[in-house]
């Protein structure tokens, strides 16, 4: 058995060893504070890396870009190594503060103005101007304008990022079998329904059995997986009627506008009628599964949903059709992208030129072709539109509706640059949920929504120096 | 022996005693320093980690709670004094959330304590398959919070949820577990499944009850209930007290379960009955980018928990019995 002295010195040696190990581990943690990063791709280098090789971190939801695309890029640009990391919104503030944020960061069209006002997004207009071979401005689909911001109006000004692809997002996907089972006439793909018709048909389709178990729902919305009020959808419905959720300079919220209140009341009726999954029935079933298993009649979604149907229900795709986005009677037709997921280059990137090279490739070259061919979205470059799936009659019928909607996708939704979409949706849910349960009035709810949003807007404006 | 001889011996002895005294002092001083160095070396791994990853972030958070930090304005922070703390106490949302959290804590923690204690009493017997039961009852306490939240989400789903499907077999109509009327109860119930977490400590305490006391009481004619009331419970009060304090601290900080039970994501907004204080802080920091205010909310929570903990510590003189008589 070890002596007391031996035990003591063994303990000291272990302590020193533990300190040394902890210090060695702490050094990369201190210099690269990104707790949730996962490096998905580390292609094997066959040759030694060039001495001046720069690593560019590209943060996006996993699956958006592939290892093969990274490899192909690195072959073309051996001086740049691309590191795909998983986008993590919660970790970003710490990464920005420590100077270790990814060089290219995922965002959405609805958040882009906010990203610019916070000083996070680099103005890439000068780079785009020099890159006419890849990004000819006449070749951009008008959705690209969602990434323009002049400090006051989204849609004009310099580009601060680009979408990776897009869809007019407010079309209605129809499950014909469900409509037939409910005895409701299947809508025509040649003309839009009205919103009143959508809600009425959804109510007719919705069915619960005698034990209260759901047989089928009438309506769902892809962005939340719930048939209830949501920021982008509400913005569309308000703007169709000439109203808007924000004052002209975005300094105040206007949820108390009577037209907005009417729309919200429609959604409250929809929730109380249980026409779809919502926060009251707490149905967590995935909307895609509900739709393809004939438990959902209508899905508010875009062209990209055809990619899901091709992969999840290829044999029964003819059961599903896309019809144009609904419009209010006497309203203006609109069908823009709800959020057009894309990315910006971080203004604090230590290698903006190399970051641009990566950005240009992933958003303008071979990956654009790869994505277009999957049918999971329309390409932002007009000359790549011919690459989307057009093999079957079904592919062509869906594409025909999508192309027809493009002329209504130019008018953008107004997103407040001082409060992002997640904030608005959280506040809406907070004050509307009591109304869904009958615990509060709509008047009270919208007053509180405006009050809380106004105080956040003021803080955001003060931070932005406005 | 002559005195002179003694004196000579003393004269001979004294110088060596005199020279030994400084040598003993020096030796003991060196030994003390060495022992101190060993002490600091042994505690250094924990201490360094605590300072780097505990104390420094805590103090940094305290500083940020006095600024206008939004997560993105690090380079132009402004010191705003107690404005965030003033907002905490004038924010009715925060105060209502704190009250709800307190209600759930003062109901859920004692009930959890009682259930855990009774489970331990049951498992403190010689029963076949005892180790399997102990494992089953303890397992929920070591499951990750997110996994637990997702499991209970499936349990509570109104349509097709596990509980409603089970009750449906008996002809019962679906219960709206996460509706306004039931949400708090459902949250407390989901927390109770971790009541077995204190099992190991309770069992250790029960094993420590001297059998001689129990046997003496039995010989004197005390019934099982009297033994339980006058021997078991008093001797278990230190452990009950410890679990009560830990339960109080944990319950005031509940965050993940309410978010996952009603929301679809961690940026979701639970319904009002389970919109708890930590959720208010979480949303202010990670959704509304009000980092400074959110940190002030957390520091206020710390003070609230501290006050309740101090009250509990003061109360222990009335009901906690330590065998040694010391506290």
Boltz contact constraints between the chains, C-beta under 6 A:
constraints:
  - contact:
      token1: [A, 12]
      token2: [B, 41]
      max_distance: 6.0
  - contact:
      token1: [A, 15]
      token2: [B, 41]
      max_distance: 6.0
  - contact:
      token1: [A, 15]
      token2: [B, 42]
      max_distance: 6.0
  - contact:
      token1: [A, 15]
      token2: [B, 44]
      max_distance: 6.0
  - contact:
      token1: [A, 15]
      token2: [B, 45]
      max_distance: 6.0
  - contact:
      token1: [A, 18]
      token2: [B, 45]
      max_distance: 6.0
  - contact:
      token1: [A, 19]
      token2: [B, 44]
      max_distance: 6.0
  - contact:
      token1: [A, 19]
      token2: [B, 45]
      max_distance: 6.0
  - contact:
      token1: [A, 90]
      token2: [B, 286]
      max_distance: 6.0
  - contact:
      token1: [A, 93]
      token2: [B, 71]
      max_distance: 6.0
  - contact:
      token1: [A, 97]
      token2: [B, 74]
      max_distance: 6.0
  - contact:
      token1: [A, 118]
      token2: [B, 72]
      max_distance: 6.0
  - contact:
      token1: [A, 211]
      token2: [B, 168]
      max_distance: 6.0
  - contact:
      token1: [A, 212]
      token2: [B, 173]
      max_distance: 6.0
  - contact:
      token1: [A, 212]
      token2: [B, 174]
      max_distance: 6.0
  - contact:
      token1: [A, 214]
      token2: [B, 159]
      max_distance: 6.0
  - contact:
      token1: [A, 281]
      token2: [B, 158]
      max_distance: 6.0
  - contact:
      token1: [A, 282]
      token2: [B, 157]
      max_distance: 6.0
  - contact:
      token1: [A, 282]
      token2: [B, 158]
      max_distance: 6.0
  - contact:
      token1: [A, 282]
      token2: [B, 178]
      max_distance: 6.0
  - contact:
      token1: [A, 283]
      token2: [B, 159]
      max_distance: 6.0
  - contact:
      token1: [A, 422]
      token2: [B, 267]
      max_distance: 6.0
  - contact:
      token1: [A, 422]
      token2: [B, 287]
      max_distance: 6.0
  - contact:
      token1: [A, 423]
      token2: [B, 287]
      max_distance: 6.0
  - contact:
      token1: [A, 423]
      token2: [B, 288]
      max_distance: 6.0
  - contact:
      token1: [A, 426]
      token2: [B, 269]
      max_distance: 6.0
  - contact:
      token1: [A, 426]
      token2: [B, 287]
      max_distance: 6.0
  - contact:
      token1: [A, 429]
      token2: [B, 269]
      max_distance: 6.0
  - contact:
      token1: [A, 430]
      token2: [B, 269]
      max_distance: 6.0
  - contact:
      token1: [A, 433]
      token2: [B, 271]
      max_distance: 6.0
  - contact:
      token1: [A, 437]
      token2: [B, 180]
      max_distance: 6.0
  - contact:
      token1: [A, 456]
      token2: [B, 288]
      max_distance: 6.0
  - contact:
      token1: [A, 463]
      token2: [B, 70]
      max_distance: 6.0
  - contact:
      token1: [A, 463]
      token2: [B, 73]
      max_distance: 6.0
